[in-house]
Amino acid sequence: MSGHGKRRRMSAGTGTGPARLTRRGRILAWSAGVTSVVVLGVAGVGAWVYQDLNDNIRSADVDDRIGGDRPVNLSPGSKNILVVGSDSRDGANAKYGKDLTTMQSDTLMVLHVPANREWATVVSFPRDSWVGIPACDKGDGGTSAPHHFKINEAFAIGGSGGEVAGAAACSIKTVEANTGLRIDHFMSVDFQGFKGMVDALEGIEVCPKEAIHSEKARLDMEPGCQTVRGEQALGYVRVRYGVGDGSDIGRIGRQQEFMDALAAKAKDKLTSPKALYGFLQSGTKSLTTDPDLAGIKPLYGLASELKGIPSDRLTFLTVPNYPREADIATDKANVVWQYPQATDLFTDLAKDREVDKKRLEAGAKNPLYASAVRVQVLNGTPVQGLAGTVAEQLRTAGVTVTGTGNAPAHAGATEVTYPPGLEKQAKALAARLPGVKAVQAADATAGVVTLVVGKDLDPERIR
C-alpha cells in the first residue's frame, strides 16, 4: 500500500456493468498529454525539463488533407477534440498483429468543451461502428473511394503512407461526415507511450473475475487481483475476445476503467522526480496533435479548463447503437448507430447544448431497427436515376426500401412524409438525412414512409 493512500484496483467482469469511474480522470488519462501537463504543473519542474518534454510532442498539420467541405461551427468558442488511441503495427508494435494495415486506431472519442466551460461531454465511438467512409487522401499518392466499413478503418486508410497527419485527417473527415460536428483539434496517443506510463507507475492493479487467455492480445491471466505492467498491461486493455461478451462495447468500458485507475495512481504515486520524469517522457513521446495543441503550454491551458468543470457535469457516453445483425442477418461483427437518438446527441453538441444523459439512454432502451423502417423513394429532381441511387444508400444502411419512382412534381427541398402511426419510423429516417424533418401528411401512402428526394440531398451524406 502506498504511503499516500490505498492502491487503486479495478475489476473486469463482462464489461457491460456500471464502471467505477472518475470522470475527470478518464478525460485526462486518455489524453495522455493533458494528464502529463496537469502533473507537470503541480510538480513545478525546471525549465530544462519543460523544454525537453515540450520537444517530445509531435505536430501534424491536417487541414490541407481534410479539404473545404466541412460542417460549420455552430457554437463559436466551443471545442470538439478528436482523441485517437493509435494501434500502430509498425516498429515495436509489430508483434501485435500481422498482415494488417500499418496504422490502426484502437480507440476513438470526441471531447466537447462548451463555450462557457461549465460542463463537458465525451462521446466514445465503438470501433466496429458501420459507417460511411468518405474519399480520403491515402498519403501514398492515391485517393480512396467512398464506401461503408468499420469506423476505425478511416485511420488506416489515411495512414497508408505511414503518416499520422493522413490517418488523423481521414478519421476527422469520417467523424464529421457521420456526426455533423466540426472537429477543431485532434490528439493521437500511441501504444508505446501507454506502456511507458504504466511502467513509470510500477504497474496498475486489476482484479479480473475470470481467467483471460488470448493469443491475439498475448495475454494469460488467472482470476483475482494482480499488478500488470508493460506488455501485460497493454494486452489487458486491448483484449476483446474471450472476455465477457467479447464486444467492443465491453472493451471500451474496461479501457475507461483502467485509465481511471492509471490517472488515480499517477496523482498518488508521482512524488519522486525519477518516476515523474519517466511518466512525462512516455506520455509526451506518445503524443501527436494538430499544430495549435502541439506544446506543453496549449495542453496545460486545455487541462486548466477541464479542471474547473464540476465532476457532476462531465458526461461520458457511447453513441447509441445496436448489433447490425438486426438489419443484416449475415453481419455478426459490427454495430450500427441508433437513430434518431444518435442525431439528437450530435445536434445537441453541435449547438453547444448540455446532453441529458438519462433522457438519451431512456430513448435508446428499445431501439428501432433500420430494417423496421419501410420507405418508398421518389425522385423530385430532373436528375435521372437519383431515386435508385438514394435507395441503394438506404439499403446499405439497413433500411427497407419498398420501391422507387418519380414524384408528381419537382421538389426544391427533400421531404419525408408519413401517415398516422409511423411517426417513429419517419423520424428515424429523417435523422439520417442532414437538415430534413419528418411531417405527417393526410394523403401519405398507408403503411410506408415517403421520401421525396430534392436537389438539396447529397446521397453520400446519408447516414
Residue pairs with C-beta under 8 A, 6 or more apart in sequence:
1 7
2 268
2 269
4 268
4 269
4 271
5 268
7 205
7 265
8 204
8 205
8 261
8 264
8 265
8 268
9 205
9 206
9 207
9 225
9 261
10 20
10 204
10 205
10 206
10 207
10 257
10 258
10 260
10 261
11 206
11 207
11 208
11 209
12 206
12 207
12 208
12 209
12 210
12 212
12 236
12 243
12 244
12 254
12 257
13 209
13 210
13 244
14 243
14 244
14 245
14 250
15 243
15 244
15 245
15 247
15 249
15 250
15 251
15 252
15 253
15 254
16 244
16 245
16 247
16 249
16 250
16 253
17 253
19 253
19 256
19 257
19 260
20 257
20 260
21 256
21 257
21 260
21 316
22 260
22 263
22 264
22 311
23 311
23 314
23 315
23 316
24 306
24 307
24 309
24 311
24 314
25 259
25 260
25 263
25 264
26 122
26 256
26 259
26 260
26 263
26 316
27 34
27 111
27 120
27 122
27 306
27 314
28 34
28 35
28 38
28 263
28 303
28 306
29 35
29 259
29 260
29 262
29 263
29 266
30 83
30 85
30 107
30 109
30 189
30 256
30 259
31 81
31 83
31 111
31 187
31 189
32 187
32 189
32 193
32 194
32 197
32 283
32 284
32 286
32 287
33 57
33 187
33 189
33 283
33 284
33 287
33 289
33 293
33 299
34 187
34 299
34 302
34 303
34 306
35 263
35 266
35 283
35 303
36 53
36 279
36 280
36 283
36 284
36 287
36 299
37 296
37 299
37 300
37 303
38 300
38 303
38 307
39 266
39 267
39 270
39 276
39 279
39 280
40 50
40 53
40 280
40 296
40 300
41 300
41 303
41 304
43 270
43 276
45 273
45 276
45 277
49 277
49 280
50 296
53 280
53 281
53 284
53 296
54 284
54 295
54 296
54 297
56 281
56 284
56 285
56 287
57 284
57 287
57 288
57 289
57 294
57 295
57 296
57 299
58 164
58 287
58 288
58 289
58 294
59 288
59 289
59 290
59 291
59 294
60 163
60 164
60 165
60 168
60 188
60 288
60 289
60 290
60 291
61 165
61 290
61 291
62 165
62 168
62 169
62 172
62 186
62 290
65 136
65 137
65 139
65 158
65 165
65 166
65 169
65 170
66 169
66 172
66 173
67 173
70 176
70 182
71 176
71 180
71 181
71 182
71 350
72 182
73 182
73 184
74 182
74 350
74 351
74 352
75 114
75 115
75 350
75 351
75 352
76 115
77 114
77 115
77 116
78 112
78 113
78 114
78 115
78 352
79 111
79 112
79 113
79 184
79 185
80 110
80 111
80 112
80 181
80 182
80 183
80 184
80 185
80 349
81 110
81 111
81 112
81 113
81 183
81 184
81 185
81 186
81 187
81 293
81 302
82 108
82 109
82 110
82 168
82 171
82 172
82 175
82 183
82 185
82 186
82 187
83 107
83 108
83 109
83 110
83 111
83 186
83 187
83 189
84 105
84 107
84 108
84 155
84 167
84 168
84 171
84 186
84 187
84 188
84 189
85 105
85 106
85 107
85 108
85 189
85 191
85 194
85 255
86 103
86 104
86 105
86 106
86 155
86 164
86 167
86 188
86 189
86 190
86 191
86 288
87 93
87 96
87 104
87 105
87 106
87 191
87 238
88 102
88 103
88 104
88 190
88 191
89 96
89 97
89 98
89 100
89 101
89 102
89 103
89 104
90 102
90 103
90 162
92 192
93 190
93 191
93 192
95 218
96 191
96 218
96 234
96 238
97 104
97 216
101 156
101 157
101 159
101 160
102 156
102 159
102 160
102 162
103 155
103 156
103 159
103 160
103 162
103 164
103 167
104 152
104 155
104 156
105 127
105 152
105 154
105 155
105 156
105 167
105 171
106 127
106 152
106 191
106 238
107 124
107 127
107 252
107 255
108 124
108 125
108 127
108 151
108 152
108 155
108 171
108 175
109 122
109 123
109 124
109 125
110 122
110 123
110 125
110 175
110 179
110 181
110 183
110 349
111 120
111 121
111 122
112 120
112 121
112 122
112 123
112 181
112 349
113 120
113 302
113 305
113 306
114 120
114 352
114 354
115 352
117 305
117 308
117 309
118 309
118 310
118 313
119 309
119 310
119 313
119 314
119 315
119 354
120 306
120 309
120 313
120 314
120 315
121 314
121 315
121 316
121 317
121 349
121 354
121 355
122 314
122 315
122 316
122 317
123 317
123 318
123 319
123 345
123 349
124 252
124 256
124 316
124 317
124 318
124 319
125 151
125 175
125 318
125 319
126 151
126 248
126 249
126 252
126 318
126 319
126 321
126 335
127 150
127 151
127 152
127 248
128 150
128 151
128 152
128 248
128 333
128 334
128 335
129 150
129 151
129 319
129 321
129 334
129 335
129 336
129 337
130 148
130 149
130 150
130 151
130 324
130 331
130 334
130 335
130 336
131 148
131 149
131 150
131 151
131 174
131 178
131 337
131 463
132 146
132 147
132 148
132 174
132 177
132 178
132 460
132 462
132 463
133 144
133 146
133 147
133 148
133 149
133 151
133 153
133 154
133 157
133 170
133 174
134 146
134 173
134 174
134 177
134 460
135 143
135 144
135 145
135 146
136 143
136 144
136 154
136 157
136 158
136 166
136 169
136 170
136 173
136 174
137 143
137 158
137 166
137 169
137 170
138 144
138 157
138 158
138 160
138 161
138 166
139 158
139 159
139 160
139 161
139 162
139 163
139 165
139 166
139 167
140 160
140 161
141 161
142 160
144 157
144 170
146 460
148 396
150 334
151 174
151 175
151 178
154 170
154 171
154 173
154 174
155 167
155 168
155 170
155 171
156 167
157 170
158 166
158 167
158 168
158 169
158 170
158 171
159 166
159 167
159 170
160 166
164 188
164 288
167 188
168 186
168 188
168 288
168 290
171 186
172 183
172 186
175 181
175 183
176 182
176 183
177 461
178 337
178 463
179 346
180 343
180 346
180 347
180 350
180 434
181 346
181 349
181 350
182 350
185 289
185 290
185 292
185 293
186 289
186 290
186 293
187 287
187 288
187 289
187 293
188 287
188 288
188 289
189 286
189 287
190 286
190 287
190 288
191 234
191 286
192 282
192 285
192 286
193 282
193 283
193 284
193 285
193 286
193 287
194 233
194 234
194 237
194 282
194 286
195 229
195 230
195 231
195 233
195 234
195 282
196 278
196 279
196 281
196 282
196 283
196 285
196 286
197 262
197 266
197 279
197 282
197 283
197 286
198 204
198 228
198 229
198 230
198 233
198 234
198 262
199 229
199 230
199 278
199 282
200 270
200 275
200 278
200 279
200 282
201 262
201 265
201 266
201 269
201 270
201 275
201 279
202 227
202 229
202 269
202 275
203 227
203 228
203 229
203 233
204 227
204 228
204 229
204 233
204 258
204 261
204 262
204 265
205 225
205 226
205 227
205 228
205 261
206 225
206 226
206 227
206 228
206 236
206 258
206 261
207 224
207 225
207 226
208 221
208 223
208 224
208 243
209 223
210 223
210 243
211 221
211 222
211 223
212 219
212 220
212 221
212 236
212 239
212 242
212 243
213 219
213 220
213 221
213 242
214 220
214 235
214 239
214 240
214 241
214 242
214 243
216 239
216 241
217 235
217 236
217 238
217 239
217 240
218 231
218 235
219 232
219 235
219 236
219 239
221 228
221 232
221 236
228 236
233 258
236 254
236 258
237 251
237 254
237 255
237 258
238 251
239 251
240 246
240 247
240 248
240 250
240 251
243 250
243 251
243 254
244 250
248 335
249 318
249 321
249 335
252 318
256 316
266 279
269 275
270 276
270 279
284 296
289 299
292 298
293 299
293 302
313 354
315 354
315 355
315 357
317 345
317 355
317 357
317 360
319 337
319 338
319 342
319 345
320 337
320 338
320 341
320 342
320 345
320 360
320 361
320 363
320 364
320 367
321 335
321 336
321 337
321 338
321 342
322 335
322 336
322 338
322 367
322 369
323 332
323 334
323 335
323 336
324 331
324 333
324 334
324 335
324 336
324 398
325 331
325 332
326 367
326 369
326 371
326 398
327 336
327 369
327 370
327 371
327 397
327 398
328 398
336 370
336 397
336 398
337 463
338 364
338 367
338 368
339 368
339 370
339 428
339 429
339 431
339 432
339 463
340 427
340 428
340 430
340 431
341 360
341 363
341 364
342 431
342 463
343 431
343 432
343 463
344 360
344 363
344 431
345 355
345 360
348 354
348 355
349 355
368 424
368 425
368 428
369 398
370 397
370 398
370 399
370 400
370 428
371 398
371 399
371 400
372 400
372 425
373 399
373 400
373 425
373 428
373 429
373 449
374 400
374 402
374 425
374 447
374 448
374 449
375 394
375 399
375 400
375 401
375 402
375 429
375 448
375 449
375 450
375 451
376 401
376 402
376 403
376 404
376 405
376 445
376 448
376 449
376 450
376 451
377 387
377 390
377 391
377 394
377 401
377 403
377 404
377 405
377 451
377 453
378 387
378 404
378 405
378 406
378 407
378 450
378 451
378 452
378 453
379 385
379 386
379 387
379 404
379 405
379 406
379 407
379 453
380 407
380 409
380 410
380 411
380 414
380 415
380 452
380 453
380 454
380 455
381 410
381 411
381 453
381 454
381 455
382 410
383 455
386 453
386 459
387 404
387 405
387 406
387 453
388 404
389 459
390 451
390 453
390 457
390 459
390 462
391 401
391 404
393 459
393 460
393 462
394 401
394 432
394 451
394 462
395 401
397 432
397 462
397 463
399 429
399 432
402 448
407 452
407 453
411 452
411 453
411 454
411 455
412 454
412 455
412 456
413 454
413 456
414 433
414 436
414 451
414 452
414 453
414 454
414 456
414 457
415 436
415 439
415 450
415 451
415 452
415 454
416 426
416 429
416 430
416 433
416 436
416 437
416 438
416 439
416 449
416 450
416 451
416 452
417 426
417 438
417 439
417 440
417 441
417 444
417 449
417 450
417 452
418 425
418 426
418 438
418 439
418 440
418 441
418 444
418 449
418 450
419 440
419 441
419 444
419 445
419 446
419 447
420 440
422 447
422 448
422 449
423 438
423 440
425 449
426 438
426 440
426 449
427 438
429 438
429 449
429 451
430 436
430 437
430 438
431 463
432 462
432 463
433 451
433 457
433 461
433 462
433 463
434 461
434 463
435 456
436 457
438 449
441 450
444 450
